[in-house]
Structures are given as C-alpha cells and as structure tokens.
C-alpha cells in the first residue's frame, strides 16, 4: 500500500513540480508493488521474456562484428571465406533472431495478461465496495465520478503494467550493451555509455513537457464536448432566438483553444522528436571517428567498430520508448490514488439495521427526524401508526418530506433520531422514477430473486403490465437503455411488478402511478387491493382520484404529520389540507368557472 | 443509422475532405520535400560506414583524413535532416490542426442551420459524435498516422533507392525476402482489428454494467440485488480481460515477425553477397551498409501496417463528417426577403402537409394532412389532440423550425419562405415544452434572447410578468446559477425563465408548447398568471396538453392523426359531442375526487 499518497498526488497532480528521479523511480516501484499483489507470477514471466529479448538483442549486435570480420572481410579483402564459417555465423544470427522474437511474444503477451488481470481484480474490489456502501453514501457521491473510478481509473492505474516489462528490458539491454561496449573497447565504450543517460533524460524531459500540453488539450476537448452537447441539445432555443451565428462563434472559440493547445504540443514534439532522431545519429558518426583512431592503434577491428555502431542503432528505438513508458506513470498513479481513495473509505453501516423488526404487517414511526445536511430537518418528529393491510395515501406539498418518509420505511436511509418499526417479512419500494437495468424483462423483474415465470406473470397481471408478455421475445425481451423503448407508464408498471413479485408485507409507492393515465391507474390500484388483501400499501399521491382510492390519508406538512384520517374528514377539519387539495384541483376549478361564465 | 452516410470511395472521400479543409493542401509539396530531406538523416550512418570501410580503411590502413571529411559531411547532413524533419512535422501538424478547426467550425455552423427535423432525438447523439469523436479520429490520425505516412514512406523509398544504388541484385534479394513480411503483417493485422473490435465491445458492456450499478444503486439496495449484479459485472469484466488478452496476444506477434524477417533478410543478403564476391563490383563497405540498411528498411513496415488501419478509421470518420455537411441546411433564407407588416400578425395555413423526411422510410405516415386555418391578429388559440396528433409539429412549422412538405404558412399575409430569419425571430417566439436552459446564471439565459439588454431591462420584463417575488426569493436573484441544462431549478422554475426569456423578444406571435411535467401548485399558479400576461395583445398559439388551457382560449383547434377535425370555442366543441368532448370527459374523470 502507498504509505504517503497525499504527498505523491500533489506532486503528480499539478504537473509543475519536478520530482527527483529517485523519488520517481521509488514511486514507480511502490505503485508496481501495490498493483501486483495478486499477479506477481504473470508479471515476472513478462519480465523474463523481456530479459531474453534484451540479451539476444545485444548478442545479435555483437554478431555483426563476426559477419564483418569473419565473412565480409575475408571474402572481399582476401578473396575467399569458408562456407562452414558463413553457415555457422548466419545460423547463430537466425537462431538469435528467433529466440529474440519469442522473447518479445512472451513479454508482450504476459504484460497484457498482467495488466488486464490486475484491472479485473481492481474492478471487482471497486464493485464490491460500491455495492457494500449504503444509499446515504451513494447520495453523497457524484454518479459520473463513481463510474469513472470503477471504469476508467481502474484501467488508467494498470496502464503502467503494459510497458513496464519493456522498460525493464531496455534497462537490462543498456546494462548488457554497456558492458559489451566497455569490454570491446574501454575508451570508446565509456564514451558511448555516457550518451545513454543523456538521451534518457532528454526523453523524460520531453515526455513530461509534451504530456502537460496534451493534458491541457484533453481538458479543452472535454469542454468542447460538453459545450457541443449543450448547444445541440438546446437547438430549438438557438433557432427560436435566431442565435445560430452566436452559437457557432461560441463553439468555434472553444475549438480554437483546443487547436492552440495542440499546436503547442506539435511545436514541442516536432523539435524533440527530430532531436531524438538526430542526436544519436550524430553521436554514431562521432563514434565512427573515435573508432577509426582505435582501429588504427589496433585496439579494435573494423568488425568490432561495425558492431559498435549497429548496437547503437538498435538501442535508439527502445530508448525512445522508455520515456513513453515512464510517461504513463503519473496517469497510473493518479488513477490508483483515486481508486484507493474509494476503496479506503470504511463501509458505512446499513440503515436498514436501525429498523425494528416486528410481527404483522403494520408500520410504526416514533418521533422520527431526518436531515440531509444536519441542519435543516426534512422530517421533524413524525409519528404515525399504519395498521397492517391498510392503503394509506401520503399527501403533502412539494418538499414536505413524502419521499424521505418512504425511503425511511424502506430502510434505504436511517433516521437521525426516532424509531422506525417495519414487518420482519419485508418491504418493497417502487421509486418515483423507474430504473430499468440493461437486461431481459425477466431479469428486471426478478433482480436475481429465485422466482418462477408463473409468479412473474401473476405480478405483471396485477401491475397491468402484461404487455411485457406480448413483447417480441416475451420475458426475454431486452429492455433498458439499449433495449426496446418503453413509455414512462410502461416502465413504472414493470417496476411495480418487480415489487409485487416479492410478495412484500408493505408496498411503498412513490407517486408510482402518476405516469399512468387515470383509468389504468384506477385499475392498478383496484388490482392491488384484490391481490394483496393483507399487504399494507403506503402511496405518495397528488391526484385527487388516487387519494380517493386510499383508506386513509397521512397529511405531511413542514416535516410533521399534521393529520391522519379519512379524506373527507380531513377536508372538513383540516383547512391546510383542504387548501392543498384545492390547489391540485386548481386547473379544474379555473375551467369550471370559465365554463360557467360561458353559459 | 438513420443519417445519410456518403458512400464515396476512400480516394474520393480524401479528395472531398481536402476540399472541405483546404488548409491540408496549402504548402503540402514543400512539406513533402522537407520530409524527404529529413528521411535522409536516417541513411547517413549506413552510407558513412560504407564509405569509411571502402575508402577510410582501404588496404589495411586507416585514413583518418578521409574519415574526418566523411564525418564532417555526415554531421552536416544530420543537422540539415534534423532541421528538415522538424519543419516538415511542424508544418504538417499546424496545417492539420488548422484544417480540423476549420472542419469543426463548418460543422457547427452547418448543424445549427439544419432543419429542426434533422435534430430529432435519435440523431442528436450522432451529431455530437460527428463534431467530437469523429473529428478526434482525424486528429489522432494526423498526430500519428499522418506523420508516419510522411516520414516512413519517404524513408522506405530512400532506403530502397540507396540499396539499389549499391547493388541492384542484393537490393532485389532483400526486397524479395522481406516482401512476405508485409503479407504476414496484413494477415495478423486483420485478426488484430477484429479482436480489438470485440474487446472494445466487451469494454462498452463493462462500462454499461458499471454505470447501471452506480446509477441504479438505490434500486439495487431496495431490492437487495447487489450480489446478483456484482456477479454479473465481475463476469463481464472477466470476459473483457479475456478478449483484451486475446487481442494482445495476436498483437504480440506483429513486431517479432519483423525481427525474424530482419535476420532472414540479412542472412540472405550476406549469402548472395559472398557468392557474388568482389568480382561483381560489390564492396565490403556496401555489404556492411546493407546490414544497416535492412534494419532501416524493415523498421517502418510494422508501423506502416498499423498506420493503414488508422487511415481506414480516419477515412471512415471523414466520410461521416462529410455526410453531415451534405445534409441540406434547414429552411433556406429567401433570396429577396419581404418585410413583415408592423403590428399584430395574422397566421394562415394553406393546405399544409408534413412528413418527417429524416425518419426515412416511405411508409412513415404524414404528420399533418391538409391543414387549413386562419388565425386573426391577436387571437388566443389552443391546439389540442392526443399524443402523435401532430399538434407539436404544427407549432414547429408555424415557427418555421421546418418547412411543410406541401402547402404554405403565412404571417401577416407574407409567406414564411419569403421572410428573413432575423426578421422572423424578432416577431415570433416559441416557448418549448421542456424549456432548455444553458449552464450559467439566470441573467445569462435571459440575455440569450437579446444580448445587450441591461439588468434594468430584465427586471422590467420580470415585473411585467409579476414574477418579481419569485426572483427575489431565489438565493442570488438574477445571478442564480441554473446548473447543467437548468437542473438546479425545478421544472416549473425553468418554465418561468423560459417565459421571461420569450417576453424579452416582445414578439407579435407567440407559440407556446405547454409543459407536461408536473409542477407544484404554487409555481403552477405563477406560470398560469405569467402566461396570461405574456399572451396579452399577441397572436398566441398554445399547443395545449391540459384542457384547462383550452377552456381559457378564444378558440380551440382539435387535431386528430394529422387532420384538423374540430375548430370552435370550448363551449361549442363540448356541445358538438366529438373528439373534444371525449377528451374532456376523460379529463374530468381523472381530476375528480
């Protein structure tokens, strides 16, 4: 685990602080250790492949000296060469080439395995944490942020694992090549070896700078995307105010910022990449000059010199990639930090555990308080006794705490004070907005519960949702975002069936039937009565027709139960209730006046 | 896909793309020449070595002077090539960024000028994708693929040229032995692309599942379905890993096959070279040079095969982008516009038909059929009808968001097709069903209607609609932030902002598409009142979803399956016992307690 994530994050996040190389390597090492906890073997297989590759690369470059001195030299200067020599040298060359290729295959394959298996492990941990955290925790998070962490960040964190074995092989290659170069010729070897760190440093510097530009560009691109989204969404407004030209200008200005950010990157890139090509070539030419002196003094052969230069050529490309590999480090570290931040949060207690479980089908609330922010009480001392088997309409103005009340009874949230007692047999809540998951209609109804198709069909019938059976593939029809489109009312009836199939002791409906037309709504409510005689139904309602179908009304105002009784009693005795119901009927009254006036 | 995608060939697409983004062509010849010079840097080392071996180490002696002269030439060549490569890459990068910017700007302009019917829900996402991800595909291409085309192709040509100049027989041997590599790479690449497609699909699946696990957290909790869905997500995540590992394994063979071909080619060249010997004119330097050149020649091939696929993706992206630019722009501006008469305006529809062109299929039923109507100036009209009756569309074509397929609409006697857009937008305003607000303050959203108004102007308009008390109750008044798409405000408040915004235009014709979303009672009263104030003295066409609005109107038009079936006052229509009467009865039943 990362012992000091805060310090590291600030260093990475701002991008202006240049960490020392030591700390950067140490950081890479810590990150690797954290990521590889469960998949060390995969990673070391990849590193082994990389080592084979490195060794063979150096060996094949060394072989160029043999080709030059033992084949080309004798043939072209002395006139002949033994066939056996040619065959054996070239045989070794081909063999080395094949082994080297095999090393690459092993390295790349296992590097990929490592990265993806680690991603899988991390995603699983994240998913477990997400599911374990209760609703109040989820409400404090931004949905988009959580999705990013579980998906994108898990991938970003492991991005370093792909190029890592390659980077180790490059380091190994540099060491081996350096040793070979020095052993072949101390003077020239040392000169060549000095160039490697310089090139690596130039490379890292460049990667860091260019990354900053690309990061800015990525930001600008994000802003452009959301602006474009917004602008095209609002196309009707844009048109109705004749603002087409203004919008084009606004979006173009953002696109111009993106262009400028990219342009800075291009400027830097064109210079550095050309230098990273040109400098090694120039060094190579200089090495040739130095080599000429060494050959003259008899310290090395022409073949050695050719090998020397060839080795240099072979190393230039990997050297360029090491900068790329290390440039993944800040992204991976940032991704990992964000994942850790999520995983390190303690799992909060389950609000349902605060409920008292009682026998029977009734629901009792005793002096229940609830507040989102700890300051303003949404519910300020609710007392209610709902006897089993009754149908109760919860009525109140917007913001009176109706939905909160239902969520408390459902055990999704815990009261800040007071007690909620619910039947041990279980409560099912149908949300205001039906949420369908991508999957079959059956899966959306059962949500993994072990119920048969007959029970599903029965629930659908009560919910007036038998249309599901008539869909192209019946219960197997894929619904949800990427499946067949269902209307708001259809979704709600499906969601209702989801609750019914569990045969709950208490059914909570959060304005569930509002998306249905009044006739269907009435049918559904009648079906519920007939099918669930002893189930307690608590329904948030705003339509007079819905309220009329309930046994009792629970009237909420200012976070308290102002009245609990039959509708007509409340109309007669509670003036504020009467005002509210009249507001609901405002439309109708306005019309009746108009109709009356017209006749 | 419902949108038209150009079916041009790759070459044609590139040609058209270059015409749509002329920055790409500007100075391209010079860029290409510089790239050629830049590639020269890569053959400096082989040539210098060949020269050194053949002339510098002649006859067992080391001729330092020759070597020094060679090195001086070599270093100068490298310096020149480095500069040339930098300039070429920079020129290409700059031109392509300019081109992409130009392409985006023309897309913005074009898309905003397209008819509202081309902006239907199913296409919105596609349009956004054209401007963002498709243009990004092109950007990616220019950042890597374009440069690779430029540098790699010139390098390969140059290396091949040098090889041929040294010894054409050996060069041919090298080409023949190396050629199958290209074929092997293409084959691997084919599998690779498919494998990655599959991997990307499984990735999308994981992202969907994850996003549902998060967005549906409350539902999953309420139904204790967390475990079930966790297992599901873990399964798709495992599948994703498998498919990426599979793709990675295929990809792992790409680079090494180049390595194998490298040693094979070097061996073949050395064998043939040794057989031919110095008698053929071949030198030892050229032989060693060949070993270096083979490496240089094969290096770009692997990259090239990737670039080919990138190019295909980019061409496909370009094709889609051009496809959007091909969609005709919305109601066209008149050549010789007529000015609308001053004062309140009449609205006339003459034999209007309408069908949605962009929804494609011919069997799509027309949305409006033979609609004729005349609305006198200043009249308050309500249009009612069931979902799909065409009432929203009627509002849209009166506002000229789209033109009728047949027949015509006239304002104040002037056909809409002869009215300049700028003129129309100051005389007619639409308040849409779900008012759209831009992220920003309330003031900024109001100013969208008429930039340049002062705060006092805005407050005056708010006073006129009797909404001052509402505004004052907001935390920051006019500066209150509305959030993305206005979500910080309630649905009712968004409608209030839209009403104020419309009133700022002070239009003579008002098209109101009534909201369906439920609103709390107090806001409901406010909206109704503000609407009344706004409609005063203007010709008003309300697309009514509630019959109370119809009851208040001077006149009710009833649409049924695209036809105007009833036209009269509320009372008349109630008495006539037709479509309207049936709708009314159903509504009364719903609202009775």
Interface residues (C-beta under 8 A of the other chain):
Chain A: X60 X64 X67 X68 X71 X72 X73 X75 X76 X77 X79 X81 X86 X90 X93 X94 X96 X97 X98 X100 X101 X102 X104 X105 X107 X108 X109 X111 X112 X113 X116 X117 X119 X120 X123 X124 X127 X128 X130 X131 X132 X134 X135 X138 X143 X146 X147 X150 X151 X221 X224 X225 X228 X229 X230 X231 X232 X233 X234 X235 X236 X237 X238 X239 X240 X241 X242 X243 X244 X245 X246 X247 X248 X251 X252 X255 X256 X258 X259 X262 X263 X266 X267 X269 X270 X271 X273 X274 X275 X277 X278 X281 X282 X284 X285 X286 X288 X289 X292 X293 X295 X296 X302 X306 X309 X310 X313 X314 X317 X397 X398 X399 X410 X412 X428 X429 X431 X435 X437 X438 X447 X448 X449 X480 X481 X482 X498 X502 X514 X517 X518 X519 X542 X543 X544 X545 X547 X548 X567 X580 X581 X583 X584 X585 X586 X587 X588 X590 X591 X594 X595 X598 X599
Chain B: X38 X41 X42 X44 X45 X48 X49 X52 X53 X56 X57 X60 X62 X64 X67 X68 X70 X71 X74 X75 X78 X79 X81 X82 X83 X85 X86 X87 X89 X90 X93 X94 X97 X98 X100 X101 X104 X105 X108 X109 X111 X112 X113 X116 X119 X124 X127 X128 X131 X132 X136 X139 X143 X206 X207 X208 X209 X210 X211 X212 X213 X214 X215 X216 X217 X218 X219 X220 X221 X222 X223 X225 X226 X227 X228 X229 X230 X233 X234 X237 X238 X240 X241 X244 X245 X248 X249 X251 X252 X253 X255 X256 X257 X259 X260 X262 X263 X264 X266 X267 X270 X271 X273 X274 X277 X278 X282 X283 X284 X287 X288 X291 X292 X295 X299 X330 X399 X401 X421 X422 X424 X425 X426 X429 X430 X432 X435 X436 X437 X438 X439 X448 X449 X450 X451 X484 X485 X490 X501 X505 X518 X520 X521 X522 X524 X525 X528 X546 X547 X548 X551 X552 X569 X570 X571 X574 X586 X588 X589 X590 X591 X592 X593
